C-alpha cells in the first residue's frame, strides 16, 4: 500500500500510469462502443490533417484569379472533409459519453461494494467523510478522462505525429529547423509535470478533508447546535477550504508558467520558420501549408500540456480509489437462506478470549475471559463503563476476531463458520438505535428484505410498536426522518425491536437496550424484549441491574475480566462483591 502511494507522487513515469491502465479495465465490457468511438476519432483527426495541404493547393491554384476545375475539386473535397468531421465528431462524443457513464457506474458500484464489505477495523482510522468523498469527488473527476482527456490525448498525438510526417514531405529543411526546440520543451514538461501532480494530489486530499467536515457536522447537527458550535465548524471548514484554494492557486501558477513557456516557445518558433522560409524561396502555397501544419502541431503540443495536467489530476484521484480497493474485505456471501449444516442451536462458548482494538494494540480490553451459554439460556453481562461489555457484542458478530483464544458456536469455532450465515442468526438491539431516513415500514422490513406487509405489522405488534404506528396518518408509510429524528427514543427502540423480531434470530443480544428511556417507555420496551427473548439464547448487557434479575446467569465484568458469576440471588450474598455494591447503589435510593 505504502509503495503504491510513493509511486504516484513521482513524475510521469511508466509505473505512475498503472492506476489509469487499471481504470481502463473497467471499460472492457464496453470495448465495442469504445473502439467505435476511437475509430471515429482517428478518422476525424486524420482527415483534418489534409486541410492545410489542400488549403495550400487552393491558394496556389487560385493565383490566376479564375475558378479552375482543379480549384473547384479541392473546394468540394474540403467541404466533404468538414462534413465528415462534423458527423464523426457527433458519434464520437455520444459513444464516449455512453462508455464513460457505464464505466463510472460500474466503478461506483465496485467501490461502494468494497466500502461496505470492509471490516470494522478499517473504519477506526478512515473517517466517513473521507470515504464518501472518494466515491463522489474522486470518481466525478475521472469523467474527464473518458469524456475529454483521452479523446484529446489521441487527437493531439495524431496531429503531432501525422503533422510532423507531412511537414517532412512539405519541407524537410524547415522541419528540421523547427524541431530544434522540441527536446527542450519536453524536458521542461517533465519538470513542470512533477509539480503539477504533487499539487493536484494535495488538493484532492484537502477536498476529502473538507467533505469530511460537511459530512460529520450534518450527521451530528444536533450536537453542533446543542454545543453552540456552528461558528466553530464554519471556521474549521473555512480553514480547510482556504488551504485547498491556496494549494490550487499555487498549482495554477505552475500551470500558468508552463503554458506561457509553451506558447512563447511555439510561436517564437513559428516566427523563425516564416523568416527561414521567406529567405530560402519556399513557394507561397507550400509555406502556407507548412505554417498551418506548424500551427496545428503547436496547438496540439499546447493541448498536450493541458491533457498532461488533467492526467496528473486523474492519476491522483485514481490512486486514492485503488488504494481504497486494496483494503481487505470480509468474506461475505449473498445468502437468503441458511444451509442446514450452518443452523445454530444457540450454544456459545468463550475460551480464554483476549482482545485489543487494532489502533490500541498495547491496551487489552479483554483479558482471557471464558464462559459458557447453553441453548435458550438467558445470561446477563453487567459491570462499570469500560469493562468490555460492548466488545463482547462485537466479537459475537465477528466484527473483530480475538487476538488470542476462540469463540465457539455449538462446538464449532466461529472462524470456521460462513460469516454471513453466522450474522443472519444473531440479532442485536443496541442502545443507540440507527434508523434509515425512509419509512417506518422500510425500517422494520430491513430485518427481512422480502417481508410482506402482514409480517411487518405482526412484528410491530409483538414489539409493542403497532399502537403508536397505527396512530400516524400514514401508518407504516410514515417517514422517520434522518436517523429517526421525528420519533421519540422509545418509539425508535420499539421499531428496532420489531426489525429484530422480523429477523427471527437464534441468538439475541440486547446492548443497553433500555438505558436511555423514561419509565413508561422502558416498561413498554422491556415487555417487548421479554416476548422477543422467549425460546432464544439471549445475552443482555445492562447498567441497570433491575433488567437482569431474572437472568439464568449473570457475569460481572470489570476491567476486561470476569470477576463474579452466578444468579442474582447468589451474587447479592457475596460480601464486598462488585455486583452487590452496584446493586446497593442502585436500589438503596
C-alpha positions as CSV (number, residue, x, y, z in Angstrom):
1,X,0.0,0.0,0.0
2,X,2.7,2.4,1.0
3,X,4.7,1.6,-2.0
4,X,1.9,2.5,-4.4
5,X,1.4,5.8,-2.7
6,X,5.0,6.8,-3.1
7,X,5.0,5.8,-6.8
8,X,2.2,8.2,-7.7
9,X,3.9,11.2,-6.2
10,X,6.7,10.9,-8.7
11,X,6.6,12.3,-12.2
12,X,5.2,10.9,-15.3
13,X,7.0,7.5,-15.1
14,X,5.6,4.3,-16.6
15,X,4.7,2.9,-13.2
16,X,2.6,6.0,-12.4
17,X,0.3,5.3,-15.3
18,X,-0.6,1.9,-13.8
19,X,-3.7,3.3,-12.0
20,X,-5.0,4.6,-15.3
21,X,-4.5,1.3,-17.1
22,X,-6.3,-0.4,-14.2
23,X,-9.1,2.2,-14.6
24,X,-9.4,1.3,-18.3
25,X,-10.0,-2.3,-17.4
26,X,-13.4,-1.3,-16.1
27,X,-14.3,-0.1,-19.6
28,X,-13.6,-3.6,-21.0
29,X,-17.2,-4.7,-21.2
30,X,-18.0,-1.7,-23.3
31,X,-15.0,-2.1,-25.6
32,X,-17.0,-2.3,-28.9
33,X,-18.5,1.1,-28.3
34,X,-15.2,2.5,-27.1
35,X,-13.4,1.1,-30.2
36,X,-16.0,2.6,-32.5
37,X,-15.6,6.0,-30.7
38,X,-11.8,5.7,-31.1
39,X,-12.2,4.8,-34.8
40,X,-14.4,7.9,-35.4
41,X,-11.9,10.0,-33.5
42,X,-8.9,8.7,-35.6
43,X,-10.7,9.2,-38.9
44,X,-11.8,12.7,-37.9
45,X,-8.3,13.6,-36.8
46,X,-6.5,12.1,-39.8
47,X,-8.9,13.8,-42.2
48,X,-8.2,17.1,-40.5
49,X,-4.5,16.7,-41.4
50,X,-5.4,17.0,-45.1
51,X,-6.8,20.5,-44.6
52,X,-3.5,22.5,-44.5
53,X,-2.2,20.8,-47.7
54,X,-5.5,21.3,-49.6
55,X,-5.7,24.9,-48.5
56,X,-2.1,25.5,-49.7
57,X,-3.0,23.9,-53.1
58,X,-6.2,26.1,-53.2
59,X,-4.0,29.2,-52.8
60,X,-1.6,28.1,-55.5
61,X,-4.5,27.1,-57.8
62,X,-6.4,30.4,-57.3
63,X,-3.5,32.7,-58.2
64,X,-4.8,33.2,-61.8
65,X,-8.0,34.8,-60.4
66,X,-10.4,32.2,-62.0
67,X,-12.1,29.1,-60.6
68,X,-10.5,26.2,-62.4
69,X,-11.8,22.7,-62.3
70,X,-8.9,21.8,-60.0
71,X,-9.8,24.6,-57.6
72,X,-13.5,23.5,-57.6
73,X,-12.5,19.9,-56.9
74,X,-10.3,21.0,-54.0
75,X,-13.2,23.1,-52.6
76,X,-15.6,20.1,-52.8
77,X,-13.0,17.9,-51.0
78,X,-12.6,20.5,-48.3
79,X,-16.4,20.7,-47.8
80,X,-16.6,16.9,-47.7
81,X,-13.9,16.7,-45.1
82,X,-15.6,19.3,-42.9
83,X,-18.9,17.4,-43.1
84,X,-17.2,14.1,-42.3
85,X,-15.5,15.6,-39.3
86,X,-18.8,17.0,-38.0
87,X,-20.7,13.7,-38.3
88,X,-17.8,11.6,-36.8
89,X,-17.3,14.1,-34.0
90,X,-21.0,13.8,-33.1
91,X,-20.9,10.0,-32.9
92,X,-17.5,10.1,-31.1
93,X,-18.9,12.3,-28.3
94,X,-22.1,10.2,-27.9
95,X,-20.1,6.9,-27.8
96,X,-17.5,8.2,-25.4
97,X,-20.2,9.6,-23.0
98,X,-22.0,6.3,-23.1
99,X,-18.9,4.4,-22.2
100,X,-17.9,6.9,-19.6
101,X,-21.2,6.8,-17.7
102,X,-21.4,3.0,-17.9
103,X,-17.8,2.6,-16.7
104,X,-18.1,5.1,-13.8
105,X,-21.4,3.5,-12.8
106,X,-19.5,0.1,-12.6
107,X,-16.7,1.8,-10.7
108,X,-19.0,3.5,-8.2
109,X,-20.8,0.1,-7.6
110,X,-17.4,-1.6,-7.2
111,X,-16.1,1.0,-4.7
112,X,-19.3,1.1,-2.7
113,X,-19.5,-2.7,-2.6
114,X,-15.9,-2.7,-1.4
115,X,-16.5,0.0,1.2
116,X,-19.5,-1.7,2.7
117,X,-17.7,-5.1,2.9
118,X,-14.6,-3.7,4.7
119,X,-14.1,-4.9,8.3
120,X,-14.8,-2.6,11.2
121,X,-11.0,-2.2,11.9
122,X,-10.7,-0.1,8.7
123,X,-13.3,2.4,9.9
124,X,-11.4,3.0,13.1
125,X,-8.8,5.0,11.1
126,X,-10.7,6.1,8.0
127,X,-13.3,8.9,8.5
128,X,-16.7,8.5,6.9
129,X,-16.5,11.9,5.2
130,X,-13.2,11.0,3.5
131,X,-14.5,7.7,2.3
132,X,-17.7,9.2,0.9
133,X,-15.5,11.8,-0.9
134,X,-13.7,9.1,-2.7
135,X,-16.9,7.7,-4.2
136,X,-18.2,11.1,-5.1
137,X,-15.5,13.8,-5.8
138,X,-12.8,11.4,-7.0
139,X,-14.9,9.4,-9.3
140,X,-16.6,12.5,-10.7
141,X,-13.1,13.8,-11.5
142,X,-12.5,10.7,-13.6
143,X,-15.3,11.7,-16.0
144,X,-12.8,14.0,-17.7
145,X,-10.6,11.0,-18.6
146,X,-13.1,9.3,-20.9
147,X,-15.1,12.3,-22.0
148,X,-12.3,14.7,-22.8
149,X,-8.8,13.8,-21.8
150,X,-8.5,10.5,-23.6
151,X,-10.0,11.9,-26.8
152,X,-7.8,15.0,-26.7
153,X,-4.7,12.9,-26.0
154,X,-5.3,10.6,-29.0
155,X,-6.3,13.5,-31.3
156,X,-3.3,15.7,-30.3
157,X,-0.9,12.7,-30.7
158,X,-2.3,12.0,-34.2
159,X,-2.0,15.7,-35.2
160,X,1.6,15.9,-33.8
161,X,2.9,12.7,-35.4
162,X,0.9,13.0,-38.6
163,X,1.7,16.7,-38.9
164,X,5.4,16.1,-38.5
165,X,5.3,13.5,-41.2
166,X,3.5,15.9,-43.6
167,X,5.9,18.7,-42.6
168,X,8.8,16.5,-43.7
169,X,7.0,15.9,-47.0
170,X,6.3,19.6,-47.4
171,X,9.8,20.9,-46.5
172,X,12.4,18.7,-44.8
173,X,14.8,21.6,-44.2
174,X,12.2,23.8,-42.5
175,X,11.0,20.9,-40.4
176,X,14.5,20.1,-39.0
177,X,14.9,23.8,-38.2
178,X,11.5,23.9,-36.3
179,X,12.2,20.7,-34.3
180,X,15.4,22.1,-32.7
181,X,13.4,23.4,-29.7
182,X,11.2,20.4,-29.1
183,X,13.6,18.4,-26.8
184,X,13.9,21.5,-24.5
185,X,10.2,21.7,-24.2
186,X,9.8,18.0,-23.5
187,X,12.3,18.2,-20.6
188,X,10.5,21.2,-19.2
189,X,7.2,19.4,-19.5
190,X,8.5,16.6,-17.3
191,X,9.8,19.0,-14.7
192,X,6.6,21.0,-14.5
193,X,4.6,17.8,-14.5
194,X,6.1,16.8,-11.2
195,X,5.0,20.0,-9.5
196,X,1.5,19.9,-11.1
197,X,1.0,16.2,-10.0
198,X,2.1,17.0,-6.4
199,X,-0.3,19.9,-6.0
200,X,-3.2,18.0,-7.7
201,X,-2.9,15.2,-5.2
202,X,-2.7,17.6,-2.3
203,X,-5.8,19.5,-3.5
204,X,-7.7,16.2,-3.7
205,X,-6.7,15.4,-0.1
206,X,-7.9,18.8,1.1
207,X,-11.2,18.3,-0.8
208,X,-11.6,14.9,1.1
209,X,-10.9,16.7,4.4
210,X,-13.4,19.5,3.8
211,X,-16.0,16.9,2.7
212,X,-15.4,15.1,6.0
213,X,-16.3,18.2,8.0
214,X,-19.5,18.7,6.0
215,X,-20.5,15.0,6.4
216,X,-19.8,14.9,10.1
217,X,-21.4,18.2,11.0
218,X,-24.6,17.4,9.1
219,X,-24.8,13.9,10.7
220,X,-24.2,15.4,14.1
221,X,-26.2,18.6,13.6
222,X,-27.9,18.1,16.9
223,X,-24.6,18.1,18.8
224,X,-23.4,21.0,16.8
225,X,-26.4,23.1,17.8
226,X,-26.6,21.8,21.3
227,X,-23.0,22.9,21.9
228,X,-23.4,26.2,20.0
229,X,-20.6,25.1,17.7
230,X,-21.9,26.5,14.4
231,X,-19.3,29.2,14.1
232,X,-16.5,26.8,15.3
233,X,-17.4,24.4,12.4
234,X,-17.7,27.3,10.0
235,X,-14.2,28.4,10.9
236,X,-12.9,24.9,10.6
237,X,-14.5,24.4,7.2
238,X,-13.1,27.9,6.1
239,X,-9.6,26.9,7.1
240,X,-9.8,23.6,5.1
241,X,-11.2,25.2,2.0
242,X,-8.7,28.1,2.2
243,X,-5.9,25.6,2.4
244,X,-7.4,23.8,-0.6
245,X,-7.8,27.1,-2.6
246,X,-4.2,28.2,-1.7
247,X,-2.8,24.9,-2.9
248,X,-4.9,25.0,-6.1
249,X,-3.8,28.6,-6.8
250,X,-0.1,27.6,-6.2
251,X,-0.6,24.8,-8.7
252,X,-2.3,27.2,-11.0
253,X,0.9,29.3,-11.1
254,X,2.9,26.3,-12.2
255,X,0.4,25.6,-14.9
256,X,0.5,29.2,-16.0
257,X,4.3,29.2,-16.2
258,X,4.2,26.0,-18.2
259,X,1.6,27.2,-20.6
260,X,3.3,30.6,-21.1
261,X,6.6,28.9,-21.9
262,X,4.9,26.6,-24.4
263,X,3.2,29.5,-26.1
264,X,6.3,31.6,-26.2
265,X,8.4,28.7,-27.5
266,X,6.0,27.6,-30.1
267,X,5.1,30.9,-31.6
268,X,8.7,32.1,-31.4
269,X,9.5,29.0,-33.5
270,X,6.7,29.9,-36.0
271,X,8.2,33.4,-36.5
272,X,11.6,31.9,-37.1
273,X,10.1,29.4,-39.6
274,X,8.4,32.1,-41.5
275,X,11.7,34.1,-41.7
276,X,13.6,31.0,-42.7
277,X,11.0,30.0,-45.4
278,X,10.9,33.5,-46.8
279,X,14.7,33.7,-47.1
280,X,15.0,30.3,-48.8
281,X,12.5,30.9,-51.5
282,X,9.7,28.4,-50.4
283,X,6.5,28.8,-52.5
284,X,3.5,30.8,-51.1
285,X,1.1,27.8,-51.0
286,X,3.8,25.5,-49.7
287,X,4.8,28.0,-47.0
288,X,1.1,28.5,-46.1
289,X,0.6,24.7,-45.7
290,X,3.8,24.4,-43.7
291,X,2.7,27.2,-41.3
292,X,-0.8,25.7,-40.9
293,X,0.7,22.3,-40.1
294,X,3.1,24.1,-37.7
295,X,0.1,25.9,-36.0
296,X,-1.8,22.6,-35.8
297,X,1.2,21.0,-34.2
298,X,1.8,24.0,-31.9
299,X,-1.8,23.9,-30.7
300,X,-1.6,20.2,-30.2
301,X,1.5,20.4,-28.1
302,X,-0.2,23.2,-26.0
303,X,-3.2,20.9,-25.8
304,X,-0.9,18.0,-24.7
305,X,0.2,20.2,-21.8
306,X,-3.4,20.6,-20.7
307,X,-4.0,16.9,-21.2
308,X,-0.9,16.1,-19.2
309,X,-2.2,18.2,-16.3
310,X,-5.6,16.5,-16.4
311,X,-3.9,13.1,-16.5
312,X,-1.9,14.0,-13.4
313,X,-5.0,15.1,-11.5
314,X,-6.8,11.9,-12.7
315,X,-3.8,9.8,-11.6
316,X,-4.1,11.3,-8.1
317,X,-7.8,10.5,-7.9
318,X,-7.4,7.1,-9.4
319,X,-4.6,6.2,-7.0
320,X,-6.7,7.1,-4.0
321,X,-9.6,4.9,-5.3
322,X,-7.4,1.9,-6.0
323,X,-5.6,2.3,-2.6
324,X,-9.0,2.0,-1.1
325,X,-9.8,-1.1,-3.2
326,X,-6.6,-2.7,-1.8
327,X,-8.0,-2.6,1.7
328,X,-9.1,-6.1,2.9
329,X,-12.8,-7.1,2.9
330,X,-14.8,-9.6,4.9
331,X,-15.6,-13.0,3.4
332,X,-19.3,-12.3,3.0
333,X,-21.8,-14.3,0.8
334,X,-25.2,-13.2,-0.5
335,X,-27.3,-15.8,1.3
336,X,-31.1,-15.6,1.6
337,X,-31.4,-18.9,3.4
338,X,-29.1,-20.7,5.8
339,X,-27.7,-24.1,4.9
340,X,-28.8,-26.8,7.4
341,X,-25.3,-27.6,8.4
342,X,-24.8,-23.9,9.5
343,X,-28.0,-23.7,11.5
344,X,-27.3,-22.8,15.2
345,X,-28.9,-24.3,18.3
346,X,-27.7,-21.3,20.3
347,X,-24.8,-22.7,22.4
348,X,-21.9,-20.2,22.9
349,X,-18.5,-20.7,24.4
350,X,-15.8,-18.1,25.0
351,X,-12.5,-19.8,25.7
352,X,-9.6,-17.7,27.0
353,X,-10.5,-14.8,24.8
354,X,-8.1,-11.9,24.8
355,X,-8.8,-8.8,22.7
356,X,-7.3,-5.3,21.9
357,X,-8.5,-2.9,19.3
358,X,-6.3,-2.5,16.2
359,X,-5.3,1.1,16.9
360,X,-4.7,0.3,20.6
361,X,-2.9,-3.0,20.4
362,X,-0.9,-2.2,23.6
363,X,-4.1,-2.0,25.7
364,X,-6.1,-5.2,26.2
365,X,-9.8,-4.7,26.5
366,X,-10.5,-8.3,27.4
367,X,-8.0,-10.5,29.4
368,X,-8.6,-14.2,28.7
369,X,-12.3,-14.4,29.6
370,X,-14.1,-17.7,29.5
371,X,-17.8,-18.5,29.9
372,X,-20.5,-20.9,28.6
373,X,-24.0,-20.2,27.4
374,X,-26.5,-23.0,26.9
375,X,-29.1,-23.0,24.1
376,X,-32.1,-20.9,25.0
377,X,-30.4,-19.7,28.2
378,X,-30.7,-16.1,29.2
379,X,-27.5,-14.6,30.6
380,X,-26.6,-11.1,31.6
381,X,-23.3,-9.2,31.5
382,X,-23.0,-6.3,33.9
383,X,-20.2,-4.1,35.1
384,X,-19.0,-0.5,35.1
385,X,-18.4,1.5,31.9
386,X,-15.3,0.5,30.0
387,X,-15.3,-3.0,31.4
388,X,-15.5,-4.6,27.9
389,X,-19.3,-5.4,27.7
390,X,-19.9,-4.0,24.3
391,X,-16.7,-5.5,23.0
392,X,-18.2,-8.9,23.6
393,X,-21.1,-8.0,21.3
394,X,-18.6,-7.0,18.5
395,X,-16.8,-10.3,19.0
396,X,-20.0,-12.4,18.8
397,X,-20.9,-10.7,15.5
398,X,-17.3,-11.2,14.3
399,X,-16.9,-7.5,13.7
400,X,-13.5,-8.3,15.1
401,X,-11.7,-11.5,15.9
402,X,-10.0,-12.3,19.2
403,X,-6.3,-11.6,19.5
404,X,-5.9,-14.8,21.4
405,X,-8.4,-17.6,22.4
406,X,-11.5,-18.7,20.5
407,X,-15.3,-18.3,20.4
408,X,-17.4,-21.4,19.6
409,X,-21.0,-21.7,18.5
410,X,-22.5,-25.2,19.0
411,X,-19.0,-26.5,19.5
412,X,-17.7,-25.1,16.2
413,X,-15.1,-22.4,16.0
414,X,-16.7,-19.1,14.9
415,X,-13.9,-18.7,12.3
416,X,-14.9,-21.9,10.6
417,X,-18.5,-20.7,10.0
418,X,-19.5,-18.6,7.0
419,X,-19.6,-15.0,8.2
420,X,-23.0,-14.1,6.6
421,X,-24.7,-17.3,7.9
422,X,-23.4,-16.5,11.5
423,X,-24.6,-12.9,11.4
424,X,-28.0,-13.9,10.0
425,X,-28.7,-15.9,13.1
426,X,-27.7,-13.1,15.6
427,X,-30.0,-10.2,16.3
428,X,-28.8,-7.1,18.2
429,X,-30.9,-4.4,19.8
430,X,-28.5,-1.6,20.6
431,X,-28.8,1.4,22.9
432,X,-28.2,3.9,20.2
433,X,-30.7,2.8,17.5
434,X,-29.9,3.7,14.0
435,X,-32.9,4.2,11.7
436,X,-32.7,4.9,8.0
437,X,-34.3,8.1,6.7
438,X,-37.2,6.2,4.9
439,X,-40.5,5.0,6.3
440,X,-41.3,3.0,9.4
441,X,-42.3,0.0,7.2
442,X,-38.9,0.1,5.4
443,X,-37.0,0.3,8.7
444,X,-38.9,-2.7,10.2
445,X,-38.7,-4.6,6.9
446,X,-34.9,-4.2,7.0
447,X,-34.9,-7.3,9.2
448,X,-36.3,-9.4,6.4
449,X,-36.0,-8.0,2.9
450,X,-38.9,-10.0,1.4
451,X,-41.3,-9.5,4.3
452,X,-45.0,-8.9,3.5
453,X,-47.0,-6.0,5.0
454,X,-48.8,-8.5,7.2
455,X,-45.5,-9.8,8.6
456,X,-44.3,-6.3,9.3
457,X,-47.5,-5.4,11.1
458,X,-47.3,-8.7,13.1
459,X,-43.7,-7.9,14.1
460,X,-44.7,-4.3,15.1
461,X,-47.4,-5.7,17.3
462,X,-45.0,-8.1,19.1
463,X,-42.7,-5.2,19.7
464,X,-45.5,-3.1,21.2
465,X,-45.0,-0.6,18.3
466,X,-48.2,-1.0,16.4
467,X,-50.2,1.1,18.8
468,X,-48.2,4.3,18.1
469,X,-47.6,3.4,14.4
470,X,-51.4,3.0,13.7
471,X,-52.0,6.4,15.2
472,X,-49.9,8.1,12.5
473,X,-51.9,9.3,9.5
474,X,-49.6,7.4,7.1
475,X,-49.1,4.4,9.4
476,X,-46.2,2.3,8.1
477,X,-45.6,4.8,5.4
478,X,-44.6,7.5,7.9
479,X,-41.2,8.9,7.1
480,X,-39.0,8.8,10.2
481,X,-36.5,11.5,9.1
482,X,-32.7,11.4,9.3
483,X,-31.7,8.8,11.8
484,X,-35.3,8.6,13.0
485,X,-35.2,12.2,14.4
486,X,-39.1,12.5,14.1
487,X,-39.6,9.7,16.6
488,X,-39.1,9.5,20.4
489,X,-36.4,7.3,21.9
490,X,-38.9,4.7,23.0
491,X,-40.5,4.6,19.5
492,X,-37.2,4.2,17.8
493,X,-36.3,1.4,20.2
494,X,-39.5,-0.5,19.6
495,X,-39.1,-0.2,15.8
496,X,-35.6,-1.6,16.2
497,X,-37.1,-4.5,18.3
498,X,-39.7,-5.1,15.5
499,X,-36.9,-5.2,13.0
500,X,-35.2,-7.9,15.1
501,X,-38.5,-9.8,15.6
502,X,-38.8,-10.0,11.8
503,X,-35.3,-11.3,11.5
504,X,-36.1,-14.1,14.0
505,X,-32.6,-14.7,15.2
506,X,-31.4,-17.8,17.0
507,X,-29.2,-15.7,19.3
508,X,-30.4,-12.3,20.7
509,X,-28.1,-9.6,22.1
510,X,-29.5,-6.7,24.0
511,X,-26.9,-4.0,24.4
512,X,-28.1,-1.5,26.9
513,X,-31.5,-1.6,25.1
514,X,-33.5,0.3,27.7
515,X,-30.9,2.5,29.5
516,X,-31.8,5.8,27.7
517,X,-35.6,5.5,28.2
518,X,-38.1,7.0,30.6
519,X,-40.0,4.8,32.9
520,X,-43.1,4.3,30.7
521,X,-41.1,3.8,27.5
522,X,-38.8,1.3,29.4
523,X,-41.8,-0.6,30.6
524,X,-43.2,-1.0,27.1
525,X,-39.8,-1.8,25.6
526,X,-39.0,-4.3,28.3
527,X,-42.3,-6.1,27.8
528,X,-41.5,-6.3,24.0
529,X,-38.0,-7.6,24.9
530,X,-39.3,-10.2,27.2
531,X,-41.5,-11.6,24.4
532,X,-38.6,-11.4,22.0
533,X,-36.3,-13.4,24.3
534,X,-38.7,-16.4,24.6
535,X,-37.2,-19.5,23.0
536,X,-33.9,-17.9,22.1
537,X,-30.4,-17.7,23.5
538,X,-30.2,-14.2,25.0
539,X,-27.3,-12.1,26.1
540,X,-28.4,-9.0,28.0
541,X,-25.8,-6.2,28.6
542,X,-27.0,-3.7,31.1
543,X,-26.1,-1.0,33.6
544,X,-29.4,-1.2,35.3
545,X,-29.5,-4.3,37.3
546,X,-33.3,-4.3,37.6
547,X,-33.4,-5.6,34.0
548,X,-31.2,-8.6,34.7
549,X,-32.5,-10.0,37.9
550,X,-34.4,-12.8,36.1
551,X,-31.4,-13.9,34.1
552,X,-30.4,-17.6,34.3
553,X,-26.8,-16.5,34.9
554,X,-25.1,-13.1,35.5
555,X,-21.5,-12.4,34.5
556,X,-19.8,-9.5,36.3
557,X,-17.2,-7.9,34.1
558,X,-14.5,-5.5,35.5
559,X,-11.5,-4.2,33.6
560,X,-11.8,-6.9,30.9
561,X,-12.1,-9.8,33.4
562,X,-15.0,-11.8,34.7
563,X,-14.8,-11.3,38.4
564,X,-18.1,-12.9,39.5
565,X,-20.6,-15.3,38.1
566,X,-23.9,-16.6,39.3
567,X,-27.6,-15.8,39.7
568,X,-28.9,-12.6,41.2
569,X,-29.6,-14.2,44.5
570,X,-26.2,-15.8,44.6
571,X,-24.3,-12.7,43.8
572,X,-26.0,-10.4,46.3
573,X,-24.8,-12.7,49.0
574,X,-21.2,-12.1,48.2
575,X,-19.8,-9.7,50.8
576,X,-17.7,-7.0,49.2
577,X,-18.6,-8.3,45.8
578,X,-18.8,-5.8,42.8
579,X,-22.3,-6.9,41.9
580,X,-23.6,-6.5,45.5
581,X,-22.0,-3.0,45.6
582,X,-23.6,-2.0,42.3
583,X,-26.9,-3.4,43.4
584,X,-26.9,-1.5,46.7
585,X,-26.0,1.8,44.9
586,X,-29.0,1.4,42.5
587,X,-31.6,0.0,44.9
588,X,-31.0,1.8,48.2
589,X,-32.4,5.1,46.9
